Amino acid sequence: MDEPESSKILQEQFPEYCHPNVWPKQDLPELEKAFKDLGQFIVGIGKEVAKKCDAFVHSKIPQSSFSSTHLQDVIRDSKTTKARLLHYFPQTTNTIMEGEKKDDMDTWCGWHLDHGSLTGLTSAMYIDESNIQNNVLQEVACPDSEAGLYIRNRGQQVIKASIPRDHLAFQTGEALELATRGLLAATPHCVRGATAPEDDPMRYATLARNTFAVFMQPSLETIVTEDGRNFGQWTQEVLDRYYDNENK
């Protein structure tokens, strides 16, 4: 939705969710349609995934405490679903944060949980930003087989989650974990950068990673916690978990 929320009260209370989309219509006019088409495609597949999730949970939890269409309703009715183009900048010795090492597991994106209900992800596209032909950056195969998305399963094992080209992956978030009493647990995940050899530390200094994610999550006023907090209020607490108030 280009204008996700008409309520002035919610716009003031949750500006991070309610600001209208801004499209680069002059500089990149083709982005808006491509972005929306892909986003709607992922949401459409997400609805099919939701049917299976709802059926599984409904078979395990008493019917009085879990709707048989919970996740389907979230995806159909929510005004807060958002999509993001995610660009992971090339890693150089200057971009490694203080205290990190180039071979740390989460050098491209730190360990975290998605706080929505269901996230749809495309496979990653790697770009060598030094390779420009006809004013177009060229896609390359990832040169480091250890780079990419990692998850931690319920057994606390860290597993590389490879998404084949032209495939989608879906992972569950904290709002769905709360709704399903943990039957569908939020998936801890991170992204590992390409690790250059010690004798050539700038080997991958121009390698960037790009992907597209759709975060399907409850509407702002939907109650998500047992003590009555809605999704908007709970989101602000989640942000405080990752960012201190002074720098948020």
Order of alpha helices (4+ residues) and beta strands (2+ residues): alpha-alpha-alpha-alpha-beta-beta-beta-beta-beta-beta-beta-beta-alpha-beta-beta-alpha
